[in-house]
Amino acid sequence: MPELPDVEGFRRVLRECGQGRVIEKVAVADAGVLRDVSARRFRAGLEGHRLSAPERHGKWLIARTDDGPALLLHFGMTGRLLCCAPREPRHRHDRVRLDLGDGHELRYRDQRKLQGLRLAGSEAEVDHLLAGQGPDALAVDRAEFCELLGRRRGRIKPVLMDQATLAGLGNLLVDEILWRARIHPAAPANRLTEAECALLHSGMRRVLSLSVRAGRVPGRPSWLTGHREEPSAKCPRCGTPLRRGKVDGRTTVWCPHDQPERAGR
């Protein structure tokens, strides 16, 4: 599932493939990925406009044009953005294509179509679409981060995954960040000590920085992520067998030795 590092990678694709180029043609192969806009209005709104520098907020990618509407992309669980040459064969999950000339095409590819593409006619509409998002996880400072957690009574894993609290974190990232901070995923968010909150924030910044560089959450041998799918997986830090369970319905992996459950939670 695309998380903040993946979407940052898609932002680079959009910048390198599309920035400064005119959208000559929009081809909608499957309108099922369009949200609150018809295929006809989607095409009319974008064709002839030049793409400007793209931005990202959490898991959202914002593709503004110099003198027209903005395209907002949310990748759901299986969405991708690819830069392709026109001669490359079409994939059966290529739902929307932007022809940019000079041998460049942007393709939105998505198998499950759980999210998709939106068109905003003004900055006010962009702000409206992003209004429910919390601060971006890569940009939030420690003081604001700890203040946000201190106001939430829920368990720390679902709190960190709540996009209204903090934008950009998903299942893999949160498990990795909590493992590094040695915090149990079911620990109450508002009962973390100041030291724990600081450690959690610094771990989040480190994980995000390395993941953005890789364009995904890397499955390195020294990371929890590198072992979570192994049968009889062990903690790469202490060698204890990893635990797997559900926290608020989400598959969760943790080390029972390094992340002990708290009494009276």
C-alpha positions as CSV (number, residue, x, y, z in Angstrom):
1,M,0.0,0.0,0.0
2,P,1.5,3.4,-1.0
3,E,2.6,5.4,2.0
4,L,4.4,8.7,2.3
5,P,7.7,7.5,0.8
6,D,6.0,5.9,-2.2
7,V,4.0,9.1,-2.9
8,E,7.1,11.2,-2.6
9,G,8.6,8.9,-5.2
10,F,5.5,9.5,-7.4
11,R,6.1,13.2,-6.9
12,R,9.6,12.9,-8.3
13,V,8.1,10.9,-11.3
14,L,5.7,13.8,-11.9
15,R,8.3,16.4,-11.5
16,E,10.8,14.7,-13.9
17,C,8.3,13.6,-16.5
18,G,5.7,16.3,-16.4
19,Q,6.8,19.6,-14.9
20,G,6.8,22.3,-17.5
21,R,5.1,20.2,-20.2
22,V,1.7,20.8,-21.6
23,I,-1.0,18.1,-21.3
24,E,-1.8,17.6,-24.9
25,K,-4.4,14.8,-24.5
26,V,-6.1,13.1,-21.6
27,A,-7.3,9.5,-22.2
28,V,-9.6,8.0,-19.6
29,A,-9.7,4.2,-20.0
30,D,-11.7,3.6,-16.8
31,A,-13.7,6.4,-15.2
32,G,-14.0,4.3,-12.1
33,V,-10.9,6.0,-10.7
34,L,-12.4,9.5,-11.2
35,R,-13.9,11.0,-8.1
36,D,-16.7,13.7,-8.2
37,V,-15.9,14.5,-11.9
38,S,-17.0,13.1,-15.2
39,A,-14.5,11.9,-17.8
40,R,-15.6,14.7,-20.1
41,R,-15.1,17.4,-17.5
42,F,-11.8,15.8,-16.4
43,R,-10.4,15.9,-20.0
44,A,-11.7,19.4,-20.6
45,G,-10.2,20.7,-17.4
46,L,-6.7,19.5,-18.0
47,E,-6.0,19.4,-21.8
48,G,-4.0,22.4,-22.9
49,H,-2.6,23.3,-19.5
50,R,1.0,23.2,-18.5
51,L,2.0,21.2,-15.4
52,S,3.9,23.2,-12.7
53,A,5.9,21.9,-9.7
54,P,4.1,19.1,-8.0
55,E,3.6,19.0,-4.2
56,R,2.8,16.2,-1.7
57,H,0.9,16.3,1.6
58,G,0.8,13.0,3.4
59,K,-0.5,10.4,0.9
60,W,-1.9,13.0,-1.5
61,L,-0.1,14.2,-4.6
62,I,-1.0,17.6,-5.9
63,A,-0.3,18.4,-9.6
64,R,-1.1,22.0,-10.2
65,T,-1.1,23.6,-13.6
66,D,0.2,27.1,-14.4
67,D,-3.1,28.6,-15.4
68,G,-5.8,26.1,-14.7
69,P,-7.1,23.5,-12.3
70,A,-5.1,21.1,-10.1
71,L,-5.1,17.4,-10.3
72,L,-5.1,15.6,-6.9
73,L,-4.0,11.9,-6.8
74,H,-4.6,9.5,-4.0
75,F,-3.2,6.0,-4.6
76,G,-5.3,3.9,-2.2
77,M,-3.8,0.4,-1.8
78,T,-2.6,-0.4,-5.4
79,G,-2.2,2.9,-7.2
80,R,1.0,4.0,-9.0
81,L,2.1,6.8,-11.3
82,L,4.5,5.9,-14.1
83,C,6.3,7.8,-16.8
84,C,6.2,5.9,-20.0
85,A,7.1,6.2,-23.7
86,P,4.1,6.1,-26.0
87,R,5.4,2.9,-27.6
88,E,5.3,1.0,-24.3
89,P,2.3,-1.5,-24.3
90,R,-0.7,-0.4,-22.3
91,H,-1.2,-2.3,-19.1
92,R,-4.7,-3.6,-18.3
93,H,-4.7,-1.5,-15.1
94,D,-3.7,1.7,-16.8
95,R,-6.8,3.8,-16.0
96,V,-5.9,7.3,-17.0
97,R,-3.2,8.6,-19.4
98,L,-1.8,12.1,-19.8
99,D,0.0,12.6,-23.2
100,L,2.6,15.3,-22.7
101,G,4.4,15.2,-26.1
102,D,8.2,14.9,-26.5
103,G,7.8,11.1,-26.0
104,H,6.4,11.4,-22.5
105,E,3.2,9.9,-21.0
106,L,2.0,9.8,-17.4
107,R,0.0,6.8,-16.6
108,Y,-2.2,6.2,-13.5
109,R,-2.2,2.5,-12.9
110,D,-4.4,1.0,-10.2
111,Q,-5.7,-2.5,-9.8
112,R,-8.3,-2.1,-7.0
113,K,-9.5,1.5,-7.6
114,L,-10.1,2.2,-3.9
115,Q,-9.1,5.9,-4.3
116,G,-8.3,7.8,-7.5
117,L,-8.1,11.2,-9.1
118,R,-9.9,14.5,-8.3
119,L,-10.0,17.8,-10.1
120,A,-9.9,21.1,-8.2
121,G,-10.8,24.2,-10.1
122,S,-9.3,26.6,-7.5
123,E,-7.0,26.8,-4.5
124,A,-10.0,26.9,-2.3
125,E,-11.1,23.5,-3.7
126,V,-7.6,22.1,-3.1
127,D,-7.8,23.3,0.5
128,H,-11.3,21.8,0.9
129,L,-10.1,18.4,-0.4
130,L,-7.2,18.4,2.0
131,A,-9.1,19.9,5.0
132,G,-9.3,16.7,6.9
133,Q,-5.6,16.0,6.8
134,G,-3.3,16.5,9.8
135,P,0.2,17.9,9.4
136,D,2.6,16.1,7.1
137,A,4.5,13.5,9.0
138,L,7.8,14.5,7.3
139,A,7.4,18.2,8.2
140,V,5.9,18.1,11.7
141,D,8.2,19.2,14.5
142,R,8.7,17.5,17.8
143,A,6.7,19.9,19.9
144,E,3.6,19.8,17.6
145,F,4.0,16.0,17.3
146,C,4.0,15.4,21.0
147,E,1.1,17.9,21.5
148,L,-1.0,16.0,18.9
149,L,-0.4,12.7,20.7
150,G,-1.1,14.1,24.1
151,R,-4.6,15.1,23.0
152,R,-5.5,11.6,21.8
153,R,-6.9,8.9,24.1
154,G,-6.6,6.0,21.7
155,R,-3.9,3.4,21.2
156,I,-0.7,4.7,19.7
157,K,-0.7,2.6,16.5
158,P,-4.2,3.7,15.2
159,V,-3.5,7.3,16.4
160,L,-0.4,7.4,14.2
161,M,-2.2,5.9,11.3
162,D,-5.1,8.4,11.5
163,Q,-4.6,10.8,8.6
164,A,-6.6,13.4,10.5
165,T,-3.9,13.4,13.2
166,L,-0.8,13.0,11.1
167,A,-0.8,12.6,7.3
168,G,1.3,10.1,5.5
169,L,1.9,7.1,7.8
170,G,0.6,3.6,7.0
171,N,0.9,0.1,8.5
172,L,4.5,-0.7,7.6
173,L,5.8,2.6,8.6
174,V,4.0,2.7,12.0
175,D,5.2,-0.8,12.9
176,E,8.7,0.1,12.0
177,I,8.7,3.4,13.9
178,L,7.1,1.9,17.1
179,W,9.7,-1.0,17.0
180,R,12.5,1.5,16.9
181,A,11.1,3.5,19.8
182,R,10.4,0.2,21.8
183,I,6.8,1.2,22.3
184,H,4.0,-1.4,22.3
185,P,1.5,-0.7,19.4
186,A,-1.4,-0.8,21.9
187,A,0.1,1.7,24.4
188,P,-2.2,4.7,25.1
189,A,-1.0,7.7,23.0
190,N,-1.6,10.2,25.7
191,R,0.4,8.4,28.3
192,L,3.7,8.5,26.6
193,T,6.5,10.2,28.6
194,E,8.2,13.2,27.2
195,A,11.3,11.1,26.5
196,E,9.3,8.4,24.7
197,C,7.6,11.0,22.6
198,A,10.9,12.5,21.6
199,L,12.3,9.1,20.8
200,L,9.2,8.3,18.7
201,H,9.5,11.5,16.8
202,S,13.3,11.1,16.1
203,G,12.7,7.5,15.0
204,M,9.9,8.6,12.7
205,R,12.1,11.2,11.0
206,R,14.9,8.7,10.6
207,V,12.6,6.0,9.1
208,L,10.9,8.5,6.8
209,S,14.2,10.0,5.6
210,L,15.7,6.6,4.7
211,S,12.4,5.4,3.2
212,V,12.0,8.5,1.0
213,R,15.5,7.9,-0.3
214,A,14.6,4.4,-1.2
215,G,11.1,5.3,-2.6
216,R,9.4,2.8,-0.3
217,V,9.7,1.3,3.1
218,P,12.9,-0.8,2.6
219,G,13.0,-4.4,3.7
220,R,16.5,-4.2,5.1
221,P,17.9,-7.0,7.3
222,S,18.3,-4.5,10.2
223,W,14.7,-3.3,10.0
224,L,11.6,-5.0,11.4
225,T,10.1,-4.6,7.9
226,G,12.8,-6.9,6.5
227,H,11.5,-9.8,8.6
228,R,7.8,-9.3,9.2
229,E,6.7,-11.7,6.4
230,E,9.2,-14.5,7.3
231,P,7.9,-17.7,8.9
232,S,9.1,-17.9,12.5
233,A,10.4,-14.3,12.2
234,K,12.7,-13.0,14.9
235,C,13.5,-9.5,16.0
236,P,16.6,-8.3,14.2
237,R,17.7,-6.4,17.3
238,C,17.4,-9.0,20.1
239,G,16.5,-12.3,18.4
240,T,13.2,-12.8,20.2
241,P,10.4,-14.3,18.1
242,L,8.2,-11.6,16.7
243,R,4.5,-11.4,17.6
244,R,1.8,-10.9,15.0
245,G,-1.7,-9.8,15.9
246,K,-4.4,-7.2,15.2
247,V,-4.6,-3.7,16.6
248,D,-7.8,-2.0,15.7
249,G,-8.2,-4.5,12.9
250,R,-4.8,-3.9,11.3
251,T,-2.2,-6.6,11.1
252,T,0.6,-5.6,13.5
253,V,4.0,-7.0,14.1
254,W,6.1,-6.3,17.2
255,C,8.8,-7.6,19.5
256,P,7.4,-8.7,22.9
257,H,10.8,-8.3,24.5
258,D,11.6,-4.8,23.2
259,Q,8.0,-3.6,23.1
260,P,6.4,-5.0,26.3
261,E,2.7,-4.5,26.8
262,R,1.9,-2.0,29.5
263,A,0.0,-2.9,32.6
264,G,-3.4,-1.2,33.1
265,R,-3.7,0.1,29.6
